[in-house]
């Protein structure tokens, strides 16, 4: 297994942007996952529009960011509406956190694809509705969009799957669920056994925060990157 990217999700208004830059210089394979939602007030994991604007110069200089569209905004993307508040140019990749909607929404891939700005890689988050998620990702590929899959049955709740899903043939795949400094080494060994020689990425969120979940923990993030670096390209 080779990791082309390690995504650390959840920096927010309490995170110093310069800390992200410093770690990116030490670990060029890191991607910072920025959670995006329609909430008016910044809260843990969800930074303000102003904070997001402050990372744009870093993005232009090569620091890697992905935007993770969540909640009602993700639901609207499923219906063919892309949030005007998001400057998609800040993000090299945009993750569509639609796992919770795959069983309750009738999603029209053509309408969904039509609202996605071109020249970006889009990540479809796939949860328990595995077949439906992979089918949506493959349908979106037909509309001239670059699509990848994140297997994430946990949905940001820090639960490690009993078994990692199989790779989706012909698509870039990532894996999430309960990854953090305490179990990452063991989880990577397990994932490596599952995916073989594939090039994949991992994403972690809940377990790189303080024990109460209120703060993004930059030291936990660094520890995880040191561990994952043994597999990084």
C-alpha positions as CSV (number, residue, x, y, z in Angstrom):
1,X,0.0,0.0,0.0
2,X,1.1,3.5,-0.8
3,X,-0.6,6.6,0.6
4,X,-0.6,9.5,-1.9
5,X,-2.5,11.7,0.6
6,X,-3.2,11.8,4.3
7,X,-6.2,14.0,5.0
8,X,-6.5,15.6,8.4
9,X,-10.0,17.0,8.7
10,X,-11.5,19.6,11.1
11,X,-9.3,22.6,11.5
12,X,-11.5,25.5,12.6
13,X,-11.3,29.1,13.8
14,X,-9.2,28.1,16.8
15,X,-6.5,26.6,14.6
16,X,-3.6,28.8,13.7
17,X,-3.2,28.9,9.9
18,X,0.5,29.2,10.2
19,X,0.6,25.9,12.1
20,X,-1.0,24.2,9.1
21,X,1.6,25.7,6.9
22,X,4.5,24.6,9.1
23,X,3.3,21.0,9.2
24,X,2.6,21.0,5.4
25,X,6.3,21.8,4.9
26,X,7.4,18.9,7.0
27,X,4.8,16.5,5.5
28,X,4.0,17.4,1.9
29,X,1.6,14.5,1.6
30,X,-0.8,16.1,4.1
31,X,-4.2,17.6,3.0
32,X,-6.2,19.7,5.3
33,X,-9.9,18.8,5.2
34,X,-12.0,21.9,5.8
35,X,-15.6,21.2,6.8
36,X,-18.1,23.5,5.1
37,X,-21.7,24.0,6.1
38,X,-24.6,26.5,6.0
39,X,-24.3,27.3,9.7
40,X,-24.0,31.0,10.2
41,X,-21.8,30.9,13.3
42,X,-18.4,29.2,13.4
43,X,-18.3,26.2,15.7
44,X,-15.9,23.3,16.5
45,X,-14.8,21.6,13.2
46,X,-16.6,24.2,11.1
47,X,-14.6,27.5,10.5
48,X,-16.1,30.8,9.4
49,X,-16.0,32.1,5.9
50,X,-13.5,34.6,7.0
51,X,-11.1,31.9,8.3
52,X,-11.5,30.0,5.1
53,X,-10.6,33.1,3.1
54,X,-7.4,33.3,5.2
55,X,-6.1,30.0,3.8
56,X,-6.6,30.9,0.2
57,X,-3.0,32.4,-0.1
58,X,-1.6,29.2,1.3
59,X,-3.6,27.2,-1.2
60,X,-2.2,29.3,-4.1
61,X,1.3,28.6,-2.8
62,X,0.8,24.8,-2.8
63,X,-0.6,23.9,0.7
64,X,-3.2,21.2,0.1
65,X,-6.8,21.7,1.1
66,X,-10.0,19.8,0.5
67,X,-13.4,21.3,1.1
68,X,-15.9,18.9,2.7
69,X,-19.5,20.0,2.0
70,X,-21.7,18.8,4.8
71,X,-25.3,18.9,6.1
72,X,-27.9,21.0,4.2
73,X,-25.4,22.2,1.7
74,X,-24.6,18.6,0.8
75,X,-28.3,17.8,0.4
76,X,-28.7,20.8,-2.0
77,X,-25.7,19.6,-4.0
78,X,-27.6,16.3,-4.5
79,X,-30.5,18.4,-5.9
80,X,-28.2,20.4,-8.3
81,X,-27.3,23.5,-6.3
82,X,-23.7,24.4,-5.4
83,X,-23.2,26.8,-2.5
84,X,-22.3,30.2,-3.8
85,X,-20.5,31.0,-0.5
86,X,-17.8,28.5,-1.3
87,X,-14.8,29.6,-3.3
88,X,-14.0,26.3,-4.9
89,X,-10.6,27.6,-6.1
90,X,-9.3,27.3,-2.6
91,X,-9.7,23.5,-2.7
92,X,-7.9,21.1,-4.9
93,X,-10.4,18.4,-4.0
94,X,-14.1,18.8,-2.9
95,X,-15.7,16.1,-0.8
96,X,-19.4,15.6,-1.0
97,X,-20.6,14.2,2.4
98,X,-23.7,12.6,1.0
99,X,-23.5,9.2,2.7
100,X,-26.5,10.0,4.9
101,X,-28.7,11.0,1.9
102,X,-28.1,7.9,-0.3
103,X,-31.0,5.9,1.2
104,X,-33.4,8.8,1.7
105,X,-32.9,11.0,-1.4
106,X,-33.7,10.3,-5.0
107,X,-30.5,11.7,-6.5
108,X,-30.3,12.7,-10.2
109,X,-26.6,12.4,-11.2
110,X,-27.1,14.6,-14.2
111,X,-28.5,17.5,-12.1
112,X,-25.9,16.9,-9.4
113,X,-23.0,16.9,-11.9
114,X,-24.3,20.1,-13.6
115,X,-23.8,22.2,-10.5
116,X,-20.2,21.0,-9.8
117,X,-17.6,23.4,-11.0
118,X,-15.2,21.8,-13.5
119,X,-11.5,21.2,-13.1
120,X,-11.8,19.8,-9.6
121,X,-11.6,16.3,-8.1
122,X,-14.8,15.4,-6.3
123,X,-14.9,12.8,-3.5
124,X,-18.2,10.9,-2.9
125,X,-18.4,9.9,0.7
126,X,-19.8,6.4,0.9
127,X,-21.1,5.0,4.1
128,X,-23.4,2.1,5.0
129,X,-25.2,2.3,1.6
130,X,-22.1,1.0,-0.1
131,X,-23.6,-0.1,-3.4
132,X,-25.7,3.1,-3.8
133,X,-22.6,5.2,-3.1
134,X,-20.4,3.5,-5.6
135,X,-23.2,3.6,-8.2
136,X,-23.6,7.4,-7.7
137,X,-19.8,7.9,-8.0
138,X,-19.7,5.9,-11.3
139,X,-22.7,7.8,-12.6
140,X,-21.1,11.2,-11.9
141,X,-18.0,10.0,-13.9
142,X,-20.2,9.9,-17.0
143,X,-20.7,13.7,-16.8
144,X,-17.1,14.8,-17.4
145,X,-16.2,15.1,-13.7
146,X,-13.2,13.6,-11.9
147,X,-14.7,11.4,-9.2
148,X,-13.1,9.5,-6.3
149,X,-14.6,7.6,-3.4
150,X,-14.1,7.9,0.4
151,X,-15.3,4.8,2.2
152,X,-16.5,6.2,5.6
153,X,-19.1,4.2,7.4
154,X,-18.3,6.2,10.5
155,X,-19.4,9.5,9.1
156,X,-17.0,11.5,11.3
157,X,-18.0,9.6,14.5
158,X,-14.6,7.9,15.0
159,X,-15.7,4.3,14.6
160,X,-13.3,1.9,12.9
161,X,-15.0,-0.7,10.6
162,X,-14.7,-4.3,11.4
163,X,-13.5,-4.9,7.8
164,X,-12.3,-2.4,5.3
165,X,-14.4,-2.2,2.1
166,X,-13.0,-3.6,-1.2
167,X,-11.5,-1.1,-3.7
168,X,-13.8,0.2,-6.4
169,X,-12.3,-0.9,-9.6
170,X,-11.0,2.0,-11.8
171,X,-11.5,4.7,-9.2
172,X,-9.3,6.4,-6.7
173,X,-10.3,5.3,-3.2
174,X,-9.8,6.6,0.3
175,X,-10.6,5.2,3.7
176,X,-11.8,6.7,7.0
177,X,-13.2,5.6,10.3
178,X,-11.7,5.8,13.8
179,X,-8.2,6.6,12.8
180,X,-6.0,8.4,15.3
181,X,-2.6,8.4,17.0
182,X,-3.4,5.5,19.3
183,X,-4.5,3.0,16.7
184,X,-3.2,4.3,13.4
185,X,-0.2,2.0,13.1
186,X,-2.3,-1.1,13.6
187,X,-5.1,0.2,11.3
188,X,-2.6,0.9,8.5
189,X,-1.2,-2.6,8.7
190,X,-4.7,-3.9,8.4
191,X,-5.6,-1.6,5.5
192,X,-2.4,-2.5,3.7
193,X,-3.3,-6.2,4.0
194,X,-6.7,-5.4,2.5
195,X,-5.7,-3.2,-0.4
196,X,-2.3,-4.7,-1.4
197,X,-0.2,-2.6,-3.7
198,X,-2.9,0.0,-4.3
199,X,-2.3,3.8,-4.0
200,X,-5.0,5.1,-1.6
201,X,-5.5,7.9,0.9
202,X,-6.8,8.0,4.5
203,X,-8.8,10.6,6.3
204,X,-9.1,11.2,10.0
205,X,-11.1,13.7,12.0
206,X,-12.6,12.8,15.4
207,X,-9.5,11.4,17.0
208,X,-7.3,14.3,16.2
209,X,-9.2,16.5,18.5
210,X,-9.2,17.2,22.2
211,X,-10.9,14.6,24.5
212,X,-14.0,16.7,24.6
213,X,-14.0,17.2,20.9
214,X,-14.0,21.0,21.2
215,X,-10.5,21.7,19.8
216,X,-8.5,20.5,16.8
217,X,-5.2,19.1,18.2
218,X,-2.3,20.0,16.0
219,X,0.1,17.7,18.0
220,X,-2.1,14.7,17.4
221,X,-2.2,15.6,13.8
222,X,1.6,15.7,13.6
223,X,1.9,12.3,15.4
224,X,-0.5,10.7,12.9
225,X,1.5,12.1,10.0
226,X,4.8,10.8,11.5
227,X,3.2,7.3,11.7
228,X,1.6,7.5,8.2
229,X,4.8,8.8,6.6
230,X,6.1,5.2,6.5
231,X,3.5,4.5,3.8
232,X,3.5,7.8,2.1
233,X,4.6,8.2,-1.5
